[in-house]
Amino acid sequence: MTAQARIDYQTLSDAELADRIAARDGTAVRIITERNNQRLFRAAWSILGQRAEAEDAVQSAYLNAFASITGFRGGASLSTWLTRIVINEALGRRRAMLRRRAQLDTGSVVIMDEYRNKLTRGSATPVSPEGAAAQEQIRQILEQAVARLPAHYRLVFVLLDVEGLSIEAAAEALAIPPGTVKSRHLRARRRLQQELDPDLRSALQGTFPFAGADCEALSARVAAALSNFDFPSDGDAHND
């Protein structure tokens, strides 16, 4: 039995998994990406509004984070650390997108069509055609309403109500005070309540799916790209 086969990765701490990633351990990379893909994708989408761009942002954030993984000291959870990095990556991409759109004079409206067309990809539980149609209709109503929120409200709403982060964890990931998170969350909910029937709120956990084949493909791409990285001896790109 090899040394790697004897490692119980599920019991490793964040710091231990970070050390394994710095040692180019592909299993540790896959565990971390599979644990965080859904959350990071949702955070990126809430900023960028486009599925393909959000996936690219998550992949870039992973590579930047893992290339400087020796800078992770465990002051925050690895998940929170990664969330903060992907938010910064997505915000940078959004600023670039807005500059490009301004130059082309096309405005800065969030485009949802491509995301909605591919929304049902992933690991959905088989349902009847009628049930699937109803679920898709609810998803579209919810996602269109969320997409109409101002960007800073939308990000907080997705992190708390869709992803399930606590106010404290969201505040840490966004680097803003908990009170600001609370006020933005309250205002986001008030806006949505004007549009949505309260019964639809229970369907939020089923929106913005990113699992199954999508999750596996992203983890594989990150692992493959990471194999070409030269890890620095001391991480200096991100602080925890």
C-alpha positions as CSV (number, residue, x, y, z in Angstrom):
1,M,0.0,0.0,0.0
2,T,1.4,3.4,-1.0
3,A,1.8,6.3,1.4
4,Q,-0.9,8.2,-0.5
5,A,-3.4,5.3,-0.3
6,R,-3.0,5.4,3.5
7,I,-4.0,9.1,3.8
8,D,-7.6,9.7,4.9
9,Y,-8.1,13.0,3.0
10,Q,-11.5,13.6,4.4
11,T,-10.1,14.0,7.9
12,L,-7.3,16.4,6.9
13,S,-7.5,20.0,8.2
14,D,-7.5,22.9,5.8
15,A,-3.8,23.6,6.6
16,E,-2.9,20.0,5.9
17,L,-4.8,20.0,2.6
18,A,-3.1,23.2,1.7
19,D,0.3,21.5,2.3
20,R,-0.8,18.6,0.1
21,I,-1.7,21.0,-2.7
22,A,1.6,22.7,-2.4
23,A,3.2,19.3,-2.8
24,R,1.2,18.9,-6.1
25,D,-1.1,16.3,-4.6
26,G,-3.8,15.8,-7.2
27,T,-6.2,14.1,-4.8
28,A,-6.1,17.1,-2.5
29,V,-6.8,19.4,-5.4
30,R,-9.8,17.5,-6.4
31,I,-11.2,17.3,-2.9
32,I,-10.9,21.1,-2.4
33,T,-12.3,21.9,-5.8
34,E,-15.2,19.5,-5.5
35,R,-16.1,20.9,-2.1
36,N,-16.0,24.5,-3.3
37,N,-17.0,24.5,-6.9
38,Q,-20.7,25.2,-6.3
39,R,-20.1,28.0,-3.8
40,L,-17.4,29.7,-5.9
41,F,-19.4,29.4,-9.1
42,R,-22.5,31.0,-7.5
43,A,-20.4,33.8,-6.1
44,A,-18.8,34.5,-9.5
45,W,-22.1,34.3,-11.3
46,S,-23.7,36.7,-8.9
47,I,-21.1,39.3,-10.0
48,L,-20.7,38.4,-13.7
49,G,-24.1,37.1,-14.7
50,Q,-22.7,34.8,-17.4
51,R,-22.1,31.1,-16.9
52,A,-19.0,30.8,-19.1
53,E,-17.4,33.9,-17.7
54,A,-18.1,32.7,-14.1
55,E,-16.5,29.3,-14.8
56,D,-13.4,31.0,-16.2
57,A,-13.3,33.2,-13.2
58,V,-13.4,30.3,-10.8
59,Q,-10.7,28.4,-12.7
60,S,-8.4,31.4,-12.7
61,A,-9.1,32.0,-9.0
62,Y,-8.2,28.4,-8.2
63,L,-5.0,28.6,-10.1
64,N,-4.0,31.9,-8.5
65,A,-4.8,30.6,-5.1
66,F,-3.1,27.3,-5.5
67,A,0.0,28.9,-6.9
68,S,0.3,30.9,-3.7
69,I,-1.1,28.2,-1.4
70,T,2.0,28.5,0.9
71,G,0.6,31.9,1.8
72,F,-2.5,30.2,3.4
73,R,-2.0,30.3,7.2
74,G,-5.4,29.1,8.4
75,G,-6.6,32.4,9.9
76,A,-9.8,31.9,7.8
77,S,-11.2,28.7,6.5
78,L,-9.8,27.5,3.2
79,S,-13.3,27.9,1.7
80,T,-13.6,31.5,2.9
81,W,-10.1,32.2,1.6
82,L,-11.0,30.8,-1.8
83,T,-14.4,32.7,-1.8
84,R,-12.6,36.0,-1.2
85,I,-10.2,35.3,-4.1
86,V,-12.9,34.4,-6.6
87,I,-14.9,37.5,-5.6
88,N,-11.8,39.6,-6.3
89,E,-11.2,37.8,-9.6
90,A,-14.9,38.2,-10.7
91,L,-15.0,41.9,-9.7
92,G,-11.8,42.5,-11.8
93,R,-13.4,40.8,-14.8
94,R,-16.7,42.7,-14.3
95,R,-14.8,46.0,-14.4
96,A,-13.0,44.9,-17.6
97,M,-16.4,43.9,-19.1
98,L,-18.0,47.2,-18.3
99,R,-15.0,49.1,-19.8
100,R,-15.4,47.0,-23.0
101,R,-19.1,47.5,-23.1
102,A,-18.7,51.3,-22.6
103,Q,-16.3,51.4,-25.5
104,L,-18.8,49.6,-27.7
105,D,-21.7,51.7,-26.3
106,T,-23.7,48.5,-25.6
107,G,-24.6,49.3,-22.0
108,S,-23.9,47.2,-18.9
109,V,-27.1,45.0,-18.8
110,V,-26.5,41.6,-17.4
111,I,-27.1,38.9,-20.1
112,M,-28.9,35.8,-18.9
113,D,-29.8,34.0,-22.1
114,E,-26.8,31.7,-22.3
115,Y,-26.9,30.8,-18.7
116,R,-30.6,30.0,-18.9
117,N,-30.2,27.9,-22.0
118,K,-27.6,25.7,-20.2
119,L,-29.2,25.8,-16.7
120,T,-30.5,22.3,-16.7
121,R,-27.0,20.8,-17.2
122,G,-25.7,19.1,-14.1
123,S,-26.8,16.3,-11.8
124,A,-30.6,16.8,-11.5
125,T,-32.8,14.1,-10.0
126,P,-34.9,12.5,-12.8
127,V,-38.5,13.9,-12.7
128,S,-41.5,13.7,-15.0
129,P,-41.6,15.9,-18.0
130,E,-44.4,18.0,-16.4
131,G,-42.3,18.3,-13.1
132,A,-39.2,19.2,-15.1
133,A,-41.1,21.9,-16.9
134,A,-42.5,23.3,-13.7
135,Q,-39.0,23.3,-12.1
136,E,-37.5,25.1,-15.0
137,Q,-40.2,27.8,-15.0
138,I,-39.6,28.4,-11.3
139,R,-35.9,28.6,-11.8
140,Q,-36.3,31.1,-14.5
141,I,-38.6,33.3,-12.5
142,L,-36.2,33.2,-9.5
143,E,-33.1,33.7,-11.4
144,Q,-34.5,36.6,-13.5
145,A,-35.6,38.3,-10.3
146,V,-32.2,37.8,-8.6
147,A,-30.5,39.0,-11.7
148,R,-32.4,42.3,-11.6
149,L,-31.0,43.1,-8.1
150,P,-28.2,45.7,-7.9
151,A,-24.9,43.8,-8.1
152,H,-23.9,44.5,-4.4
153,Y,-27.3,43.2,-3.2
154,R,-27.2,40.2,-5.6
155,L,-23.9,39.0,-4.3
156,V,-24.9,39.1,-0.7
157,F,-28.2,37.5,-1.4
158,V,-26.6,34.6,-3.3
159,L,-24.0,34.0,-0.6
160,L,-26.6,34.0,2.2
161,D,-29.8,32.6,0.8
162,V,-28.6,30.4,-2.0
163,E,-25.2,29.3,-0.8
164,G,-26.1,29.4,2.9
165,L,-23.2,31.3,4.3
166,S,-23.5,33.0,7.7
167,I,-23.5,36.7,7.9
168,E,-20.1,36.5,9.5
169,A,-18.6,34.3,6.8
170,A,-20.0,36.4,4.0
171,A,-18.6,39.6,5.7
172,E,-15.2,37.9,5.9
173,A,-15.3,36.8,2.3
174,L,-16.4,40.2,1.1
175,A,-14.1,42.1,3.5
176,I,-17.0,44.3,4.7
177,P,-18.6,44.8,8.1
178,P,-21.3,42.3,9.2
179,G,-23.7,45.2,9.5
180,T,-23.3,46.1,5.9
181,V,-24.0,42.5,4.9
182,K,-27.2,42.5,7.0
183,S,-28.5,45.8,5.5
184,R,-27.8,44.7,1.9
185,H,-29.4,41.3,2.6
186,L,-32.5,43.0,4.0
187,R,-32.8,45.3,1.1
188,A,-32.3,42.5,-1.4
189,R,-35.1,40.4,0.3
190,R,-37.4,43.4,0.3
191,R,-36.9,43.9,-3.4
192,L,-37.5,40.3,-4.2
193,Q,-40.6,40.1,-2.0
194,Q,-42.2,42.7,-4.2
195,E,-41.8,40.3,-7.2
196,L,-41.9,36.7,-5.8
197,D,-44.6,34.7,-4.1
198,P,-43.2,33.6,-0.7
199,D,-43.8,30.0,-1.6
200,L,-41.1,30.2,-4.3
201,R,-38.4,31.0,-1.8
202,S,-38.1,27.3,-0.9
203,A,-36.9,26.6,-4.4
204,L,-33.9,28.8,-4.1
205,Q,-31.6,25.9,-3.2
206,G,-32.3,24.4,-6.5
207,T,-31.2,27.4,-8.5
208,F,-27.8,28.2,-10.1
209,P,-26.8,24.5,-10.3
210,F,-23.2,23.6,-10.8
211,A,-22.6,19.9,-10.1
212,G,-22.2,16.6,-11.8
213,A,-20.4,16.7,-15.1
214,D,-19.7,20.5,-14.8
215,C,-18.1,20.1,-11.4
216,E,-16.0,17.1,-12.5
217,A,-14.8,18.9,-15.6
218,L,-13.8,22.0,-13.8
219,S,-11.9,20.0,-11.2
220,A,-10.1,18.1,-14.0
221,R,-9.1,21.3,-15.8
222,V,-7.8,22.9,-12.6
223,A,-5.8,19.8,-11.7
224,A,-4.3,19.6,-15.2
225,A,-3.4,23.3,-15.3
226,L,-1.9,23.1,-11.8
227,S,0.5,20.4,-12.9
228,N,2.4,23.0,-15.0
229,F,2.7,25.5,-12.1
230,D,5.9,26.3,-10.3
231,F,5.0,26.8,-6.6
232,P,6.9,29.6,-4.9
233,S,8.6,28.9,-1.6
234,D,6.6,31.7,0.2
235,G,3.1,32.7,-0.9
236,D,2.7,36.4,-1.3
237,A,-0.2,36.9,-3.6
238,H,-3.0,36.5,-1.1
239,N,-3.3,36.8,2.7
240,D,-5.6,34.8,4.9
